[in-house]
């Protein structure tokens, strides 16, 4: 019995601290999206005329992706160290503070480390909070789009384009036949 409790507790610890299967969603996807956003920011940058559009877009995309990868890596490291849940905002704050301090120290010395650490902690935690709040709505919207295979396009009642059932289709064919006969009768009479 005692060995069973030890194995269960060891299994819980190892499962919560080991990387789970959704690491792509928490690390790779944000990094990729940040690269795309960085490329878009480079397209509207005031430096695009001086350095060239392709160079500035690539530079912005790379920088955004590096910063996001550092933040996401630090957040996941904190999550694994604390054995916390992926949606714990304290992981985001600590990870943002740590990654901001490291990147800020590289960029601007001790004062840069303090500024960047606070900035990364606030921005990263805010983005993670917004993601947690928006994710259920996006998931339900996605499910509503994907699960309606037969009903993916529903025309309004006032639309001149109508999808007819068998009875309405038979009535339409009967009206067309009658119209066809009446037109041919008029041509014969004239």
Long-range contacts (C-beta under 8 A, 24 or more apart in sequence): 13-83, 16-83, 16-84, 17-80, 17-83, 18-80, 19-76, 19-80, 20-86, 22-86, 23-76, 26-72, 26-75, 26-76, 26-86, 27-69, 27-72, 27-73, 27-76, 30-68, 30-72, 31-65, 31-68, 31-69, 31-72, 32-65, 33-68, 34-64, 34-65, 34-67, 34-68, 35-61, 35-62, 35-64, 35-65, 35-68, 36-61, 37-64, 38-62, 38-63, 38-64, 38-65, 67-99, 67-103, 70-99, 70-102, 70-103, 71-95, 71-96, 71-99, 71-100, 71-120, 71-124, 73-99, 74-98, 74-99, 74-102, 75-99, 75-124, 75-128, 87-128, 87-132, 89-125, 89-128, 89-129, 89-132, 92-121, 92-124, 92-125, 92-128, 92-129, 93-121, 93-124, 93-125, 94-121, 95-124, 96-120, 96-121, 96-122, 96-123, 96-124, 96-125, 97-121, 99-124
